[in-house]
Amino acid sequence: MQDIDYASRLKELEKTIRILQKKLERSEADRQQLENASEVREAILKSVIRELEASQIALENRGQELETILGNLKALQIKLVESEKMSALGVLVAGIAHEINNPVSFIYGNLSYANNYFQDVLDLLEIYQQHYPNPAIAIQEKIKEIELQFIQEDSKKLFQSMMCGAERICEIVKSLRTFSRLDEAEFKTVDIHDGIDSTLVILNNRFKASSNKLCDIQIIRKYGNLPLVECYAGQLNQVFMNILANATDALEEAVVKKKCTQDNFNPTIEIATKVINHDWIEISIADNGLGIAEPVQTKLFDPFFTTKDIGKGTGLGLSISYKIIVELHGGNLECHSAPGTGANFIIQIPIRQYTK
């Protein structure tokens, strides 16, 4: 009886073992299937990650390309706007100079003749007085009424002042023509000092004392012996205009901030020129205003950057000046300054533009 029980239990054990083996086999198959599926998912995930990384790099590159294109478009827009503005200004200046020049030349050319005619009439009156010392009462009354003696004494001063005024207008007209340079080739050999002087004449009114300046701005010229320089004269004059106007603004700001209330302070702009390295020239334009802080200096030549109040500055002047000097003439434009020491803009350009 016990043997039968052992056999039965053995069979049950064998059956249990077979069931367990089948379950183990299914578990192993399931595990293998899961591993395979996991590897597939991992491969898919890695592929997706690689595609995302490639897309991100492509987007970054595209973004950089778009930023570069946008920067180039902005630079081109600035250049076109400034070029159009300067072209229009040049046409206007040249037209005004031409229209003023004709009547002024007529007046200036005839002043000497008018002076001679008037002096001849006064000489004739003097001869009449010598030969007829006692004229009729009506003549004596008229002489007293018009103050003939004063006219005789003042006439020379009168014509001299008119001659000086006419000469001044002729000088301004000449400076306007020099500044616009529309009657000359765009690229040619010029006297740099003529361009600086013409710009100073145009800005002359800003150097005079006003509500913002307690005294005149003194202009000091320290010109070296420069040769004629190959350059785009009209655009170079624009650089002089921008820097000199900024220097004037800086000195006016110094007055507003009470720096210039000292008795010994004289607002000054000093312009110096010299030859460097035999084939380059250097032009420095320095003011003794408040100076420029270092953080501001790093942005001076950036487009649209300005420290002036809204409506008083576009932030394009120095940016355009930098492009004219560096890109157009292959030169250098730097600013040396520190708070309280004024600012010194240094322009360096080659005497000959061999690549043009």
C-alpha positions as CSV (number, residue, x, y, z in Angstrom):
1,M,0.0,0.0,0.0
2,Q,2.8,2.3,0.8
3,D,4.6,1.5,-2.6
4,I,1.5,2.5,-4.4
5,D,1.4,5.8,-2.6
6,Y,5.1,6.5,-3.5
7,A,4.5,5.8,-7.1
8,S,1.5,8.1,-7.2
9,R,3.4,10.9,-5.4
10,L,6.3,10.4,-7.8
11,K,4.0,10.8,-10.7
12,E,2.6,14.0,-9.2
13,L,6.1,15.4,-8.6
14,E,7.1,14.6,-12.2
15,K,3.9,16.3,-13.4
16,T,4.6,19.3,-11.2
17,I,8.2,19.4,-12.5
18,R,7.0,19.4,-16.1
19,I,4.5,22.2,-15.4
20,L,7.3,24.2,-13.7
21,Q,9.6,23.6,-16.6
22,K,7.0,24.7,-19.1
23,K,6.3,27.8,-17.0
24,L,10.1,28.4,-16.8
25,E,10.4,28.1,-20.6
26,R,7.5,30.5,-21.1
27,S,9.1,32.9,-18.6
28,E,12.4,32.6,-20.4
29,A,10.6,33.2,-23.8
30,D,8.8,36.2,-22.3
31,R,12.1,37.5,-20.9
32,Q,13.8,37.1,-24.2
33,Q,11.0,38.8,-26.0
34,L,11.1,41.7,-23.5
35,E,14.8,42.0,-24.0
36,N,14.4,42.1,-27.7
37,A,11.6,44.6,-27.5
38,S,13.7,46.7,-25.1
39,E,16.7,46.6,-27.5
40,V,14.4,47.7,-30.3
41,R,12.9,50.5,-28.2
42,E,16.4,51.6,-27.2
43,A,17.6,51.6,-30.8
44,I,14.5,53.6,-31.8
45,L,15.0,56.0,-28.9
46,K,18.7,56.5,-29.8
47,S,17.7,57.1,-33.5
48,V,15.1,59.6,-32.4
49,I,17.7,61.4,-30.1
50,R,20.2,61.5,-32.9
51,E,17.6,63.0,-35.3
52,L,16.6,65.5,-32.6
53,E,20.3,66.5,-32.1
54,A,20.8,66.8,-35.8
55,S,17.7,68.9,-36.1
56,Q,18.8,71.1,-33.2
57,I,22.2,71.7,-34.8
58,A,20.5,72.5,-38.1
59,L,18.2,74.9,-36.3
60,E,21.1,76.6,-34.5
61,N,23.1,76.9,-37.8
62,R,20.0,78.3,-39.5
63,G,19.5,80.7,-36.6
64,Q,23.1,81.9,-36.9
65,E,22.7,82.3,-40.7
66,L,19.5,84.3,-40.2
67,E,21.2,86.5,-37.5
68,T,24.1,87.1,-39.9
69,I,21.7,87.9,-42.8
70,L,19.7,90.2,-40.5
71,G,22.9,91.9,-39.3
72,N,24.0,92.4,-42.9
73,L,20.5,93.7,-43.9
74,K,20.6,96.2,-41.0
75,A,24.1,97.3,-41.9
76,L,23.0,97.7,-45.6
77,Q,19.9,99.6,-44.5
78,I,22.0,102.0,-42.4
79,K,24.5,102.5,-45.2
80,L,21.7,103.1,-47.7
81,V,19.9,105.5,-45.5
82,E,23.0,107.4,-44.6
83,S,24.2,107.4,-48.2
84,E,20.9,108.7,-49.4
85,K,20.9,111.3,-46.6
86,M,24.4,112.5,-47.4
87,S,23.7,112.5,-51.1
88,A,20.6,114.6,-50.5
89,L,22.5,116.9,-48.2
90,G,25.3,117.2,-50.7
91,V,22.9,118.2,-53.5
92,L,21.2,120.7,-51.2
93,V,24.5,122.2,-50.0
94,A,25.9,122.4,-53.5
95,G,22.7,124.0,-54.8
96,I,22.6,126.6,-52.0
97,A,26.3,127.3,-52.5
98,H,25.7,127.8,-56.2
99,E,22.7,130.0,-55.8
100,I,24.4,132.2,-53.2
101,N,27.7,132.3,-55.1
102,N,26.2,134.2,-58.1
103,P,24.7,137.2,-56.4
104,V,27.5,137.4,-53.8
105,S,30.1,137.4,-56.6
106,F,28.2,140.2,-58.2
107,I,28.1,142.2,-55.0
108,Y,31.7,141.4,-54.1
109,G,33.0,142.3,-57.5
110,N,31.2,145.6,-57.6
111,L,31.9,146.8,-54.0
112,S,35.3,148.1,-55.0
113,Y,33.9,150.0,-57.9
114,A,31.1,151.4,-55.7
115,N,33.7,152.5,-53.2
116,N,35.8,154.2,-55.8
117,Y,32.7,156.0,-57.2
118,F,31.7,157.1,-53.8
119,Q,35.2,158.4,-53.0
120,D,35.3,160.3,-56.3
121,V,32.0,162.0,-55.4
122,L,33.4,162.9,-51.9
123,D,36.6,164.2,-53.5
124,L,34.5,166.4,-55.8
125,L,32.5,167.7,-52.8
126,E,35.8,168.6,-51.1
127,I,36.9,170.5,-54.2
128,Y,33.6,172.4,-54.2
129,Q,34.1,173.2,-50.5
130,Q,37.6,174.6,-51.3
131,H,36.4,176.8,-54.1
132,Y,33.0,177.7,-52.6
133,P,33.6,177.9,-48.9
134,N,30.4,179.8,-48.3
135,P,27.6,178.0,-50.2
136,A,24.0,179.0,-50.2
137,I,21.9,178.7,-47.1
138,A,19.9,175.8,-48.5
139,I,23.2,173.9,-49.2
140,Q,24.5,174.6,-45.7
141,E,21.3,173.3,-44.1
142,K,21.4,170.1,-46.2
143,I,25.0,169.6,-45.3
144,K,24.1,169.9,-41.6
145,E,21.0,167.7,-42.1
146,I,22.9,164.7,-43.7
147,E,26.0,165.2,-41.5
148,L,28.3,165.3,-44.4
149,Q,31.5,165.3,-42.3
150,F,30.4,162.1,-40.6
151,I,29.6,160.5,-44.0
152,Q,33.1,161.4,-45.2
153,E,34.7,159.9,-42.1
154,D,32.5,156.8,-41.9
155,S,32.4,155.9,-45.6
156,K,35.7,154.1,-45.6
157,K,34.7,152.0,-42.6
158,L,31.3,151.3,-44.2
159,F,32.8,149.9,-47.4
160,Q,35.5,148.0,-45.5
161,S,32.9,146.2,-43.4
162,M,30.8,145.4,-46.4
163,M,33.9,144.0,-48.2
164,C,34.7,141.9,-45.1
165,G,31.1,140.6,-45.0
166,A,31.2,139.7,-48.7
167,E,34.5,138.0,-48.3
168,R,33.1,136.0,-45.4
169,I,30.2,134.8,-47.5
170,C,32.5,133.8,-50.3
171,E,34.6,131.8,-47.8
172,I,31.5,130.1,-46.5
173,V,30.3,129.2,-50.0
174,K,33.8,127.8,-50.8
175,S,33.7,125.8,-47.6
176,L,30.2,124.4,-48.5
177,R,31.5,123.3,-51.9
178,T,34.6,121.7,-50.4
179,F,32.4,119.9,-47.8
180,S,30.0,118.5,-50.4
181,R,32.7,117.7,-53.0
182,L,30.0,117.1,-55.6
183,D,31.9,119.0,-58.2
184,E,34.8,116.5,-57.9
185,A,35.4,112.8,-58.5
186,E,34.2,110.7,-55.5
187,F,37.7,109.2,-55.1
188,K,40.6,111.6,-55.6
189,T,43.7,113.2,-54.1
190,V,42.9,116.1,-51.7
191,D,44.3,118.3,-49.0
192,I,42.9,116.9,-45.8
193,H,43.3,120.3,-44.0
194,D,40.9,121.9,-46.5
195,G,38.3,119.3,-45.5
196,I,38.8,120.0,-41.8
197,D,38.7,123.7,-42.3
198,S,35.6,123.6,-44.4
199,T,33.9,121.5,-41.7
200,L,35.0,124.0,-39.0
201,V,33.5,126.9,-41.0
202,I,30.1,125.1,-41.3
203,L,30.1,124.4,-37.5
204,N,31.4,127.8,-36.6
205,N,28.1,128.9,-35.1
206,R,28.2,126.0,-32.6
207,F,31.6,127.1,-31.3
208,K,30.2,130.5,-30.2
209,A,28.9,131.2,-26.7
210,S,25.3,130.5,-26.1
211,S,22.8,129.6,-23.4
212,N,24.5,126.2,-23.1
213,K,28.1,127.6,-23.2
214,L,29.5,130.2,-20.9
215,C,32.2,131.0,-23.4
216,D,33.4,130.3,-26.9
217,I,34.8,126.9,-27.7
218,Q,38.5,127.5,-28.6
219,I,39.7,125.6,-31.7
220,I,43.4,124.8,-31.7
221,R,44.9,123.6,-35.0
222,K,48.2,121.7,-34.8
223,Y,48.6,120.8,-38.5
224,G,51.6,118.8,-39.6
225,N,53.1,118.8,-43.1
226,L,50.7,116.4,-44.8
227,P,51.0,115.3,-48.4
228,L,47.9,115.1,-50.6
229,V,45.9,112.0,-49.6
230,E,43.9,109.7,-51.8
231,C,40.4,109.3,-50.2
232,Y,36.7,109.7,-50.6
233,A,36.7,113.3,-49.6
234,G,33.0,113.9,-49.1
235,Q,32.6,110.9,-46.8
236,L,35.8,111.8,-44.9
237,N,34.4,115.2,-44.3
238,Q,31.3,113.5,-42.9
239,V,33.5,111.8,-40.4
240,F,35.1,115.2,-39.3
241,M,31.5,116.6,-39.0
242,N,30.3,113.7,-36.8
243,I,33.3,113.8,-34.5
244,L,33.5,117.6,-34.2
245,A,29.7,117.8,-33.5
246,N,30.1,115.1,-30.8
247,A,33.0,117.0,-29.2
248,T,30.8,120.2,-29.2
249,D,28.0,118.3,-27.6
250,A,30.4,116.9,-24.9
251,L,31.6,120.4,-24.0
252,E,28.0,121.7,-23.8
253,E,27.2,118.8,-21.5
254,A,30.2,119.7,-19.4
255,V,28.8,123.2,-18.9
256,V,25.4,121.9,-18.0
257,K,27.0,119.7,-15.3
258,K,28.9,122.6,-13.9
259,K,32.3,121.5,-14.8
260,C,33.0,124.6,-16.8
261,T,32.0,127.2,-14.2
262,Q,35.6,127.4,-13.0
263,D,37.3,130.6,-14.0
264,N,40.4,128.8,-15.4
265,F,38.4,126.4,-17.6
266,N,38.5,127.0,-21.3
267,P,36.4,124.6,-23.4
268,T,38.8,123.5,-26.2
269,I,38.9,121.3,-29.2
270,E,42.4,120.5,-30.5
271,I,42.9,119.1,-34.0
272,A,46.3,117.7,-34.8
273,T,47.6,116.0,-38.0
274,K,50.9,114.2,-38.8
275,V,52.4,111.6,-41.0
276,I,53.1,108.2,-39.4
277,N,55.0,105.2,-40.8
278,H,55.9,107.2,-43.9
279,D,52.7,106.2,-45.8
280,W,49.9,106.8,-43.3
281,I,48.5,110.0,-41.8
282,E,46.9,110.5,-38.4
283,I,44.2,113.0,-37.4
284,S,43.4,113.4,-33.8
285,I,40.4,115.4,-32.6
286,A,40.4,115.9,-28.8
287,D,38.1,117.8,-26.4
288,N,38.6,118.6,-22.7
289,G,35.0,117.7,-21.7
290,L,33.8,115.2,-19.1
291,G,35.3,112.2,-20.9
292,I,33.7,108.8,-21.6
293,A,33.4,105.9,-19.2
294,E,35.0,102.6,-20.3
295,P,31.7,100.6,-20.6
296,V,30.4,103.2,-23.0
297,Q,33.7,103.2,-25.0
298,T,33.2,99.6,-25.9
299,K,29.8,100.4,-27.6
300,L,30.7,103.8,-29.2
301,F,30.8,102.4,-32.7
302,D,27.8,100.1,-32.4
303,P,24.9,101.1,-34.6
304,F,22.0,102.9,-32.8
305,F,24.0,103.2,-29.6
306,T,23.8,106.7,-28.1
307,T,24.1,108.3,-24.7
308,K,22.2,111.4,-25.8
309,D,18.6,112.2,-24.8
310,I,15.7,111.0,-27.0
311,G,15.5,113.1,-30.1
312,K,19.0,114.4,-29.9
313,G,20.9,111.5,-31.3
314,T,20.3,108.5,-33.6
315,G,23.4,106.5,-32.7
316,L,24.5,106.3,-36.3
317,G,27.1,109.0,-36.5
318,L,30.1,107.1,-35.1
319,S,29.0,103.8,-36.5
320,I,28.9,105.3,-40.0
321,S,32.3,107.1,-39.3
322,Y,33.8,103.7,-38.3
323,K,32.6,102.1,-41.5
324,I,33.9,105.0,-43.6
325,I,37.4,104.9,-42.0
326,V,37.9,101.2,-41.5
327,E,35.9,99.5,-44.3
328,L,36.0,102.2,-47.0
329,H,39.6,103.5,-46.5
330,G,41.2,100.5,-44.8
331,G,42.2,102.7,-41.8
332,N,41.7,102.8,-38.1
333,L,39.4,104.7,-35.8
334,E,39.9,104.7,-32.0
335,C,38.7,106.6,-29.0
336,H,41.0,107.2,-26.0
337,S,39.2,108.6,-23.0
338,A,38.6,108.4,-19.3
339,P,36.1,110.2,-17.0
340,G,37.2,113.7,-16.4
341,T,40.0,113.8,-19.0
342,G,38.0,114.5,-22.2
343,A,38.0,112.3,-25.3
344,N,40.4,111.9,-28.1
345,F,39.3,110.4,-31.4
346,I,42.2,109.2,-33.6
347,I,41.8,108.6,-37.3
348,Q,44.5,106.8,-39.3
349,I,44.3,106.2,-43.0
350,P,46.8,105.3,-45.7
351,I,48.1,108.1,-48.0
352,R,47.6,105.9,-51.1
353,Q,44.7,103.5,-51.6
354,Y,46.5,100.9,-53.6
355,T,43.6,98.5,-53.6
356,K,41.1,101.0,-55.0
